C-alpha cells in the first residue's frame, strides 16, 4: 500500500520515495502544483538512475529531507501547458534535468549559467522548497527549465540530462573539444563512457585511464577510445607523461591526482567532475612546473543542455543503459553501489504503471 504525503497542491501524483537513511524506496502518493501560466505538465516516460540519487537517498551529503522522491534525468510527453507557454504544446517530447528553478536575475542566470545561480532549485530534495523528482508518474515545471527532446533521440537516453551534460560542458568550456587534441578520461562508468563518446565526436584522440585492465577491450573496441592506461602500472604511466592536452576525471572515490598531472602537457587541464565525498590532496609542484590547471565543473545551464541534446541527436550519441521496471529499483541501487551496471539504469515508468 502506498504511503501518502499531505501538502497543499491539487494535482494527484504517484511515485516511489525513501522515508529514512536506509534509502529503501516504496510506493508513495503525493501531489504536484497546478499547471501555472508558464508551466509545462508532462507524463513521465523514463527516468535515469544517477549515483547522486544514491547519495541523497542515504543522506550521505547531510542535506536530505524525507520523504524523498529522487530522479533528475526525466523524459516524458507533454499533457498540459499554461496559457503563456510559448515553446511547448501537448504531445511534445520533453526532458527535465537537474534543476527546475533559479532566481532568473543574477549574473549567472543572465548568461545562461543557471546551474551556478546561488538560488538554483534542484529537481528534487530542494532545501527551501519541497521538490519531488522523476521516480513518479507526472512532472510540472516552468517551461524555462524544460528541454525539447530531439525527435530522433531515443527517449530512454534520459541520462544525457545529467551524465551527458556533466561531461559535455567541461569539454566545451575548457576548450578540450578541438580536433586533434589528446584527451584523457579517468574512469569508465556512467560519466566516463559519456566523456569518451563526446570527446570522440569532437574529433579528439582519447585515452581511457582506469585501475582495471578488464575495461580495456570495452573502452577501445566498443566505445572507440584510441588507447588505454592502467593507472596502477608505473611503466605505462611514465611512458604517457606529457602527452595529454586535458583530462576529464569522473571518479567519485578518493584517488591520487599527482600521476594524472604528470600525464598533462604544459598548460594542460585536469577537470574533476566526480562527486567526491572527501578532499583530495593537491600536489603543487607538478602544477607550477607545467603551468597546469585543476578545475571542477557542475552540469550546465539550460541553453547548453539543449545544445548538448541537439549535438547528441546529430551525432547519434546515447548513453549505454539497462532499462528496468520500478519494482527492481532497490536491487538496481545495490548494483549501482557495486558499479555493476554498464553504464546507467533507466526506469521505464509507463511500463511499471501499466503492470500495477
NUFIGU-969043 format. One record per residue (C-alpha): residue in one letter; residue number from 1; x negated, y negated, z. Coordinates in Angstrom, 1 decimal, always signed. Each point is the difference from the previous one (the first is absolute). Last residue first. Layout:
<recs>
(rec 'A' NUM (X Y Z))
...
</recs>
This chain:
<recs>
(rec 'X' 356 (-0.4 +2.3 -11.3))
(rec 'X' 355 (-1.4 +1.2 -3.3))
(rec 'X' 354 (+1.1 -3.1 -1.9))
(rec 'X' 353 (-1.8 -2.2 +2.5))
(rec 'X' 352 (-3.3 +1.8 -0.5))
(rec 'X' 351 (+0.3 -0.1 -3.8))
(rec 'X' 350 (+0.6 -3.7 +0.3))
(rec 'X' 349 (-3.0 -0.7 +2.3))
(rec 'X' 348 (-2.7 +1.9 -1.9))
(rec 'X' 347 (-2.8 -0.7 +2.4))
(rec 'X' 346 (-3.5 -0.5 -1.5))
(rec 'X' 345 (-3.1 +1.6 +1.5))
(rec 'X' 344 (-3.3 -1.4 -1.2))
(rec 'X' 343 (-3.2 +1.5 -1.3))
(rec 'X' 342 (-0.5 +2.8 -0.3))
(rec 'X' 341 (+1.1 +1.0 +3.5))
(rec 'X' 340 (-1.6 +1.8 +3.0))
(rec 'X' 339 (-1.9 -3.0 +1.4))
(rec 'X' 338 (+0.4 +1.6 +3.4))
(rec 'X' 337 (+2.2 -2.9 +1.3))
(rec 'X' 336 (+1.8 +0.1 -3.3))
(rec 'X' 335 (+0.9 +3.7 +0.7))
(rec 'X' 334 (+1.5 -0.9 +3.3))
(rec 'X' 333 (+1.9 -2.9 -1.7))
(rec 'X' 332 (+1.3 +2.4 -2.7))
(rec 'X' 331 (+1.3 +2.4 +2.7))
(rec 'X' 330 (+1.9 -2.8 +1.5))
(rec 'X' 329 (+1.2 -1.0 -3.4))
(rec 'X' 328 (+1.4 +3.3 -1.1))
(rec 'X' 327 (+3.6 -0.8 +0.7))
(rec 'X' 326 (-0.3 -3.1 -2.1))
(rec 'X' 325 (-0.6 +2.0 -3.2))
(rec 'X' 324 (-3.4 +0.0 -1.6))
(rec 'X' 323 (-1.8 -1.2 -3.1))
(rec 'X' 322 (-3.7 +0.6 -0.1))
(rec 'X' 321 (-1.8 -2.9 -1.7))
(rec 'X' 320 (-2.9 -0.9 -2.2))
(rec 'X' 319 (+0.2 -3.7 -0.4))
(rec 'X' 318 (+0.9 -1.5 -3.4))
(rec 'X' 317 (-1.9 -1.8 -2.6))
(rec 'X' 316 (+1.4 +0.2 -3.5))
(rec 'X' 315 (-2.1 -3.0 -1.3))
(rec 'X' 314 (+2.9 -2.4 -0.8))
(rec 'X' 313 (+2.1 +1.2 +2.9))
(rec 'X' 312 (-2.8 -0.3 +2.5))
(rec 'X' 311 (-0.8 -3.5 -1.3))
(rec 'X' 310 (+3.7 -1.0 +0.4))
(rec 'X' 309 (+0.0 +1.4 +3.5))
(rec 'X' 308 (-3.2 -1.8 +0.9))
(rec 'X' 307 (+1.3 -3.3 -1.4))
(rec 'X' 306 (+3.1 +0.4 +2.1))
(rec 'X' 305 (-2.2 +0.5 +3.0))
(rec 'X' 304 (-2.1 -3.1 -1.0))
(rec 'X' 303 (+3.1 -2.1 +0.0))
(rec 'X' 302 (+1.3 +1.4 +3.3))
(rec 'X' 301 (-3.3 -0.6 +1.8))
(rec 'X' 300 (-2.5 +2.7 +0.6))
(rec 'X' 299 (-0.9 +3.0 +2.3))
(rec 'X' 298 (-2.6 -0.9 +2.6))
(rec 'X' 297 (-3.7 -0.6 -0.8))
(rec 'X' 296 (-3.2 +0.1 +1.9))
(rec 'X' 295 (-3.5 -1.2 -0.7))
(rec 'X' 294 (-3.7 +1.0 +0.3))
(rec 'X' 293 (-2.2 -2.0 -2.3))
(rec 'X' 292 (-3.6 +0.5 -1.2))
(rec 'X' 291 (-2.7 -2.6 -0.3))
(rec 'X' 290 (-2.4 +2.9 -0.5))
(rec 'X' 289 (-2.4 -0.5 +2.9))
(rec 'X' 288 (+2.7 -1.7 +2.1))
(rec 'X' 287 (+2.5 +2.8 -0.2))
(rec 'X' 286 (-2.5 +2.9 +0.4))
(rec 'X' 285 (-1.3 -1.7 +3.2))
(rec 'X' 284 (+3.3 -0.8 +1.5))
(rec 'X' 283 (+1.3 +3.4 +1.0))
(rec 'X' 282 (+3.7 -0.2 +0.9))
(rec 'X' 281 (+1.2 +2.6 +2.4))
(rec 'X' 280 (+3.6 +0.9 -0.6))
(rec 'X' 279 (+2.8 -1.0 +2.4))
(rec 'X' 278 (+2.7 +2.5 +0.9))
(rec 'X' 277 (+3.5 +0.8 -1.4))
(rec 'X' 276 (-1.0 -0.3 -3.6))
(rec 'X' 275 (+2.7 -0.5 -2.6))
(rec 'X' 274 (-2.0 +0.6 -3.2))
(rec 'X' 273 (-0.4 -3.0 -2.3))
(rec 'X' 272 (-3.7 -0.8 +0.4))
(rec 'X' 271 (-1.6 -1.9 -2.9))
(rec 'X' 270 (-3.8 +0.4 -0.5))
(rec 'X' 269 (-1.3 -2.5 -2.4))
(rec 'X' 268 (-3.3 -0.1 -1.9))
(rec 'X' 267 (-2.0 -3.2 -0.3))
(rec 'X' 266 (-3.2 +2.1 -0.4))
(rec 'X' 265 (+1.1 +3.5 -1.0))
(rec 'X' 264 (+1.9 +2.1 +2.4))
(rec 'X' 263 (-0.9 +3.6 +1.0))
(rec 'X' 262 (-1.9 -1.3 +3.0))
(rec 'X' 261 (+3.2 -1.5 +1.4))
(rec 'X' 260 (+1.7 +3.3 -0.1))
(rec 'X' 259 (-2.7 +1.7 +2.1))
(rec 'X' 258 (+0.4 -2.8 +2.5))
(rec 'X' 257 (+3.8 +0.5 +0.2))
(rec 'X' 256 (+0.1 +2.7 +2.6))
(rec 'X' 255 (+3.4 +1.5 +0.6))
(rec 'X' 254 (+3.1 -0.6 +2.3))
(rec 'X' 253 (+3.0 +1.6 -1.6))
(rec 'X' 252 (+2.3 -1.8 -2.4))
(rec 'X' 251 (-2.0 +0.5 -3.2))
(rec 'X' 250 (+0.9 -2.1 -3.0))
(rec 'X' 249 (-3.3 -1.7 -0.7))
(rec 'X' 248 (+0.1 -1.7 -3.4))
(rec 'X' 247 (-3.6 -0.5 -1.0))
(rec 'X' 246 (-1.5 -2.6 -2.3))
(rec 'X' 245 (-2.7 -0.5 -2.6))
(rec 'X' 244 (-1.6 +3.4 +0.7))
(rec 'X' 243 (-3.4 +1.3 -0.9))
(rec 'X' 242 (-2.3 -1.4 +2.7))
(rec 'X' 241 (-0.6 +3.4 +1.6))
(rec 'X' 240 (+1.4 +3.0 -1.9))
(rec 'X' 239 (-3.0 +2.2 +0.4))
(rec 'X' 238 (-0.1 -0.7 +3.7))
(rec 'X' 237 (+3.6 +1.1 +0.4))
(rec 'X' 236 (-0.6 +3.2 -1.9))
(rec 'X' 235 (-3.1 +0.9 +2.0))
(rec 'X' 234 (+1.7 -0.8 +3.3))
(rec 'X' 233 (+3.0 +2.2 -0.6))
(rec 'X' 232 (+2.5 -0.9 +2.7))
(rec 'X' 231 (+1.7 -2.5 -2.4))
(rec 'X' 230 (+0.6 +2.6 -2.6))
(rec 'X' 229 (+0.0 -2.0 -3.2))
(rec 'X' 228 (+2.1 +0.6 -3.1))
(rec 'X' 227 (-0.2 -1.3 -3.6))
(rec 'X' 226 (+2.0 -1.3 -2.8))
(rec 'X' 225 (+3.4 +0.1 +1.6))
(rec 'X' 224 (+2.8 +1.3 -2.3))
(rec 'X' 223 (+2.7 +1.0 +2.6))
(rec 'X' 222 (+0.2 +3.6 -1.2))
(rec 'X' 221 (-3.4 +1.2 -0.9))
(rec 'X' 220 (-2.1 -2.5 +1.9))
(rec 'X' 219 (+1.7 -0.6 +3.4))
(rec 'X' 218 (+1.7 +3.4 +0.2))
(rec 'X' 217 (-3.2 +1.8 -0.9))
(rec 'X' 216 (-2.0 -2.0 +2.7))
(rec 'X' 215 (+2.5 +0.2 +2.8))
(rec 'X' 214 (-1.3 +3.3 +1.4))
(rec 'X' 213 (-3.4 -1.7 +0.6))
(rec 'X' 212 (+1.5 -1.7 +3.0))
(rec 'X' 211 (-1.4 -3.1 +1.7))
(rec 'X' 210 (+1.1 -2.1 -2.9))
(rec 'X' 209 (-1.2 -2.8 -2.4))
(rec 'X' 208 (+1.8 -0.2 -3.4))
(rec 'X' 207 (-2.0 -1.7 -2.7))
(rec 'X' 206 (+1.9 -2.0 -2.6))
(rec 'X' 205 (-1.2 -1.7 -3.2))
(rec 'X' 204 (+2.3 -2.9 -0.8))
(rec 'X' 203 (+2.5 -0.4 -2.8))
(rec 'X' 202 (+2.8 -1.7 +2.0))
(rec 'X' 201 (+2.0 +3.3 -0.4))
(rec 'X' 200 (-2.9 +1.8 +1.7))
(rec 'X' 199 (+0.1 -2.3 +3.0))
(rec 'X' 198 (+3.8 +0.4 +0.2))
(rec 'X' 197 (-0.1 +3.8 +0.0))
(rec 'X' 196 (-2.9 +0.2 +2.4))
(rec 'X' 195 (+1.6 -2.4 +2.5))
(rec 'X' 194 (+3.2 +2.0 -0.2))
(rec 'X' 193 (-1.9 +3.2 +1.0))
(rec 'X' 192 (-1.6 -1.8 +2.9))
(rec 'X' 191 (+3.2 -1.5 +1.5))
(rec 'X' 190 (+1.9 +3.3 +0.4))
(rec 'X' 189 (-3.2 +2.0 +0.7))
(rec 'X' 188 (-3.3 +0.2 -1.8))
(rec 'X' 187 (-2.4 -1.9 +2.3))
(rec 'X' 186 (-2.5 -2.7 -0.9))
(rec 'X' 185 (+0.4 -1.4 -3.5))
(rec 'X' 184 (-3.1 -1.4 -1.7))
(rec 'X' 183 (+0.2 -2.3 -3.0))
(rec 'X' 182 (-2.4 -0.4 -2.9))
(rec 'X' 181 (+0.8 -2.9 -2.2))
(rec 'X' 180 (+0.2 +0.6 -3.8))
(rec 'X' 179 (+3.5 -1.5 -0.4))
(rec 'X' 178 (+0.7 -2.6 +2.7))
(rec 'X' 177 (+2.5 +0.8 +2.8))
(rec 'X' 176 (-2.3 -0.5 +3.1))
(rec 'X' 175 (+0.6 -3.7 +0.0))
(rec 'X' 174 (+0.7 -0.3 +3.7))
(rec 'X' 173 (+3.6 -0.9 -0.5))
(rec 'X' 172 (+0.8 +2.6 -2.7))
(rec 'X' 171 (-1.5 +3.1 +1.7))
(rec 'X' 170 (+1.2 -1.3 +3.3))
(rec 'X' 169 (+3.6 -0.2 -1.2))
(rec 'X' 168 (+0.2 +3.3 -1.9))
(rec 'X' 167 (-1.0 +2.1 +3.1))
(rec 'X' 166 (+2.7 -1.2 +2.5))
(rec 'X' 165 (+2.4 -0.6 -2.9))
(rec 'X' 164 (+0.1 +3.7 -0.9))
(rec 'X' 163 (-0.1 +1.5 +3.4))
(rec 'X' 162 (+2.9 -2.3 +1.1))
(rec 'X' 161 (+2.6 -0.6 -2.7))
(rec 'X' 160 (-1.8 +2.5 -2.3))
(rec 'X' 159 (+1.2 +2.6 +2.5))
(rec 'X' 158 (+3.5 -0.1 -1.7))
(rec 'X' 157 (-1.2 +2.0 -3.1))
(rec 'X' 156 (+3.1 +2.1 +0.5))
(rec 'X' 155 (+1.9 -2.4 -2.2))
(rec 'X' 154 (-2.1 +0.9 -3.0))
(rec 'X' 153 (-1.2 -3.1 -1.8))
(rec 'X' 152 (+1.4 -0.3 -3.5))
(rec 'X' 151 (+2.7 -2.6 +0.9))
(rec 'X' 150 (-2.2 -2.2 +2.2))
(rec 'X' 149 (+1.3 -0.5 +3.5))
(rec 'X' 148 (+0.8 -3.7 +0.7))
(rec 'X' 147 (-1.3 -0.8 +3.5))
(rec 'X' 146 (+2.1 -1.4 +2.9))
(rec 'X' 145 (-1.6 -2.4 +2.4))
(rec 'X' 144 (+1.4 -3.1 -1.7))
(rec 'X' 143 (+3.3 +1.7 -0.3))
(rec 'X' 142 (+0.5 -0.1 +3.8))
(rec 'X' 141 (+0.5 +3.5 +1.2))
(rec 'X' 140 (+2.8 +2.5 +0.8))
(rec 'X' 139 (-0.8 +3.8 +0.0))
(rec 'X' 138 (+2.1 +3.1 -0.2))
(rec 'X' 137 (-0.3 +3.7 +0.7))
(rec 'X' 136 (-2.8 +0.1 +2.5))
(rec 'X' 135 (-3.6 +0.9 +0.5))
(rec 'X' 134 (-0.6 -3.3 -1.7))
(rec 'X' 133 (-0.6 -2.3 +2.9))
(rec 'X' 132 (+1.8 -1.6 +2.9))
(rec 'X' 131 (-0.5 -3.6 +1.2))
(rec 'X' 130 (+0.6 -1.3 +3.4))
(rec 'X' 129 (-1.1 -3.6 -0.2))
(rec 'X' 128 (-2.6 -1.3 +2.4))
(rec 'X' 127 (-2.7 +2.7 -0.1))
(rec 'X' 126 (+0.9 +1.5 -3.4))
(rec 'X' 125 (+0.2 +3.8 +0.2))
(rec 'X' 124 (+0.9 +0.5 -3.6))
(rec 'X' 123 (-0.4 -1.9 -3.3))
(rec 'X' 122 (-2.6 -2.3 +1.6))
(rec 'X' 121 (+0.9 -3.7 +0.5))
(rec 'X' 120 (-2.7 -2.5 -1.0))
(rec 'X' 119 (-0.2 -2.8 +2.5))
(rec 'X' 118 (-3.7 -0.5 +0.0))
(rec 'X' 117 (+0.1 +0.2 -3.8))
(rec 'X' 116 (-2.8 +2.2 -1.3))
(rec 'X' 115 (+2.3 +2.4 -1.9))
(rec 'X' 114 (+1.9 -3.0 -1.4))
(rec 'X' 113 (-3.1 -0.7 -2.2))
(rec 'X' 112 (+1.9 -1.5 -3.0))
(rec 'X' 111 (-1.8 -3.4 +0.3))
(rec 'X' 110 (+2.9 -1.9 +1.7))
(rec 'X' 109 (+0.5 +3.0 +2.4))
(rec 'X' 108 (-3.6 -0.3 +1.1))
(rec 'X' 107 (+0.0 -3.8 +0.3))
(rec 'X' 106 (+3.1 +0.3 +2.3))
(rec 'X' 105 (+3.6 -0.6 -1.0))
(rec 'X' 104 (+1.6 +3.4 -0.9))
(rec 'X' 103 (-0.1 +1.0 +3.7))
(rec 'X' 102 (-0.2 +3.7 -0.9))
(rec 'X' 101 (+2.4 +2.9 -0.6))
(rec 'X' 100 (+0.6 +3.5 -1.1))
(rec 'X' 99 (-3.5 +1.5 +0.2))
(rec 'X' 98 (-1.8 +3.3 -0.7))
(rec 'X' 97 (+1.6 +0.9 -3.3))
(rec 'X' 96 (+3.5 -0.3 -1.5))
(rec 'X' 95 (+0.8 +1.4 -3.4))
(rec 'X' 94 (+2.6 -0.4 -2.6))
(rec 'X' 93 (+2.0 +1.9 -2.7))
(rec 'X' 92 (+2.8 -2.2 -1.4))
(rec 'X' 91 (+3.5 +1.3 +0.2))
(rec 'X' 90 (+1.6 -3.1 +1.4))
(rec 'X' 89 (-1.9 -3.1 -1.0))
(rec 'X' 88 (-3.3 -1.5 +0.8))
(rec 'X' 87 (-2.1 -3.2 -0.5))
(rec 'X' 86 (+2.4 -2.8 +0.6))
(rec 'X' 85 (+1.7 +0.7 +3.4))
(rec 'X' 84 (+2.2 -2.9 +1.0))
(rec 'X' 83 (+3.3 +1.9 +0.4))
(rec 'X' 82 (-1.7 +2.8 +1.9))
(rec 'X' 81 (-0.7 +3.4 -1.7))
(rec 'X' 80 (+1.6 +3.4 +0.5))
(rec 'X' 79 (-0.8 +3.6 -0.9))
(rec 'X' 78 (-3.6 -0.3 -1.2))
(rec 'X' 77 (-1.8 +3.3 -0.5))
(rec 'X' 76 (-2.9 +1.2 +2.1))
(rec 'X' 75 (-3.7 +0.2 +0.7))
(rec 'X' 74 (-1.6 -0.5 +3.4))
(rec 'X' 73 (-3.6 +0.2 +1.1))
(rec 'X' 72 (+0.4 -1.6 +3.4))
(rec 'X' 71 (+1.4 +2.8 +2.1))
(rec 'X' 70 (+0.7 +0.3 +3.7))
(rec 'X' 69 (+3.2 +0.0 +2.0))
(rec 'X' 68 (-1.0 -0.9 +3.6))
(rec 'X' 67 (+2.1 +0.3 +3.1))
(rec 'X' 66 (-2.1 -1.2 +1.7))
(rec 'X' 65 (-2.3 -3.0 -0.2))
(rec 'X' 64 (-3.6 +0.8 -1.1))
(rec 'X' 63 (-2.8 -2.5 +0.7))
(rec 'X' 62 (-2.7 +2.0 +1.7))
(rec 'X' 61 (-1.9 +1.0 -3.1))
(rec 'X' 60 (+0.3 +3.7 +0.7))
(rec 'X' 59 (+3.7 -0.4 +0.7))
(rec 'X' 58 (+0.7 +3.6 -1.1))
(rec 'X' 57 (+2.4 -1.0 -2.8))
(rec 'X' 56 (-2.1 -3.0 -0.9))
(rec 'X' 55 (-3.2 +2.0 -0.6))
(rec 'X' 54 (+1.8 +2.7 -2.0))
(rec 'X' 53 (+1.9 -2.6 -2.1))
(rec 'X' 52 (-3.4 -1.7 -0.7))
(rec 'X' 51 (-1.1 +3.3 -1.6))
(rec 'X' 50 (+2.7 -0.6 -2.6))
(rec 'X' 49 (+2.9 +2.2 -0.9))
(rec 'X' 48 (+1.5 -1.3 -3.3))
(rec 'X' 47 (+3.7 -0.7 -0.3))
(rec 'X' 46 (+2.3 +1.1 -2.9))
(rec 'X' 45 (+3.6 -0.7 -1.0))
(rec 'X' 44 (+1.0 -2.8 +2.3))
(rec 'X' 43 (+3.3 -1.6 -1.0))
(rec 'X' 42 (-0.4 -3.7 -0.4))
(rec 'X' 41 (+1.2 -3.3 +1.4))
(rec 'X' 40 (-1.6 -3.1 -1.3))
(rec 'X' 39 (+0.2 -3.3 +1.9))
(rec 'X' 38 (+0.0 -3.6 -1.0))
(rec 'X' 37 (+3.7 -0.7 +0.8))
(rec 'X' 36 (-0.1 +2.4 +2.9))
(rec 'X' 35 (+0.8 +3.8 -0.2))
(rec 'X' 34 (+1.4 +0.8 +3.4))
(rec 'X' 33 (-2.6 +1.1 +2.5))
(rec 'X' 32 (-1.0 +3.6 +0.5))
(rec 'X' 31 (+1.4 +2.5 +2.5))
(rec 'X' 30 (-1.1 +3.0 +2.0))
(rec 'X' 29 (+0.6 +3.7 +0.1))
(rec 'X' 28 (-3.0 +2.3 +0.7))
(rec 'X' 27 (-1.0 +3.5 -1.0))
(rec 'X' 26 (-3.3 +1.2 +1.6))
(rec 'X' 25 (-3.6 -0.9 -0.2))
(rec 'X' 24 (-2.7 +1.1 +2.5))
(rec 'X' 23 (-2.5 -2.7 +0.7))
(rec 'X' 22 (-0.7 +1.5 +3.5))
(rec 'X' 21 (-0.5 -3.6 +1.0))
(rec 'X' 20 (+3.7 -0.6 +0.4))
(rec 'X' 19 (+3.3 -0.3 -1.9))
(rec 'X' 18 (-1.0 +0.9 -3.5))
(rec 'X' 17 (+2.4 -0.7 -2.8))
(rec 'X' 16 (+1.6 +1.5 -3.1))
(rec 'X' 15 (+2.6 -1.9 -2.0))
(rec 'X' 14 (+3.7 -0.8 -0.5))
(rec 'X' 13 (+1.4 -3.5 -0.6))
(rec 'X' 12 (+3.3 -1.7 +0.7))
(rec 'X' 11 (+0.2 -3.6 -1.2))
(rec 'X' 10 (+1.4 -2.3 +2.8))
(rec 'X' 9 (-3.0 -1.2 +1.9))
(rec 'X' 8 (+0.3 -0.8 +3.7))
(rec 'X' 7 (-2.0 +2.8 +1.5))
(rec 'X' 6 (+0.7 +3.4 +1.6))
(rec 'X' 5 (-2.4 +2.8 -0.9))
(rec 'X' 4 (+1.6 +3.4 -0.4))
(rec 'X' 3 (-1.4 +3.5 +0.4))
(rec 'X' 2 (+0.8 +2.5 -2.7))
(rec 'X' 1 (+1.3 +3.4 +0.9))
</recs>
